[in-house]
Amino acid sequence: MTHPENRALGFQKKIDPNFGTKTCTVGQAAEQWGYMDAVPPICVSSTFKQIEPNVTKFMYGREGNPSRNLLEQCLASLDNAKYGICFASGLGALTSVVTLLKTGDHILAVDDLYGGTNRFFRNIAPRYGLESTFLNAEDPEKFVSAMKPNTKLIWLESPTNPTLRVWDVEMISKLSKKKQKDVIIVLDNTFLTSYFQRPLELGADIAMYSATKYLNGHADVIMGALTLNDDELFNRLKYNQNSTGIIPSPIDCFLVNRSIKTLHLRMDEHMRNGLAVAKYLEAHQDIEKVLHPGLPSHPHHKLALRQWSGYSSMVSFYHKYGLNESKKFLQSLNIFSLAESLGCHKSLAEIPILMTHASVPANERSELGIMENLIRLSVGLESIPDLLEDLGQALKAMKI
Ligand code: P1T
């Protein structure tokens, strides 16, 4: 079965026809619970009774928990992965990946990244003797040529936050593995989720998620997740997670597990709303440029169609004015909330230069195009006419 809307838009990758069944069934069996709970319970117990020393399915809540375990199985299935691991936050998942490295290792990262990811590689990793290079990945050969003999981690984010650049993950993976077989390639897939992009099938070793965003989708949980196939990497990550304690709470696991039941439905609607907003803004007189990979004007439009099976609802745009107008626009919005974060039911708007990407050095921000007139929108699930009206009135108000 092919998703009709997806096919009409020209995507070459198919949406997993069993996606909805997986979110509703994998890890969810009633038979695993004492009361045959049809819906998985929240297991808050921090420790588990043992039959004899070390004979038990779960031992201690930091090591593993039934509510977490079932979510990890379910998330893994969505990427057709062998393993899933959940963490206290998206940055917690990143920190855990970095625990795979040792002093003297080199990280090659794309230059346009979530500000917090950039901050970690730039300001925290060097304290432990890790060196990072940030580079545009438009030309995969050039990007990969920046690998050094000690490059152990390649960190990709595609599409990127906040300028929605798209990288050729398949080509980067192929070229970098050819150069160094043991380099670990991570793709931050927060913006698209497994529904629209499957990182492991594009050659990444690890798919990374801020589950805080679309996976949970209701702006009431902070969580991170990784999915992967490699046994050795999985064992090391689990060992390191237990040793560092970067775990999510069972209640948050319950919430994300509940939320992913509707992930495919939400993503379909997010895509529609995001595209409608992007097209509206592109035709607006006060807009200089819209960044959305679904617009034919986007430089990576064709690559997105080749690599993905849908778009997220992230839209960034440059208006024709300055910082004051940016602030006025954001403060005039009624349905969109002026807030950080993204990927939830509520529409959110922010100004990366002052908010999510304030920690990126100023010269790099301007090279990336993070300017005073760049606004980032996370389009929610409200009705399209209301969203367009809200944007229209705020664009008018910003000039008064
Ligand atoms: O917030 P946390 O769950 O720790 O996830 C960090 C993170 C990782 N990767 C991407 C692509 C992200 O966008 C984020 C978090 N981003 C925001 C809070 C934001 O407003 O962009």
Residues whose N, C-alpha, C, O or C-beta is under 5 A from the ligand:
A	BS01	P1T	S89 G90 L91 G92 Y114 N161 D188 T190 S210 T212 M223 E340 S341 L342 T356
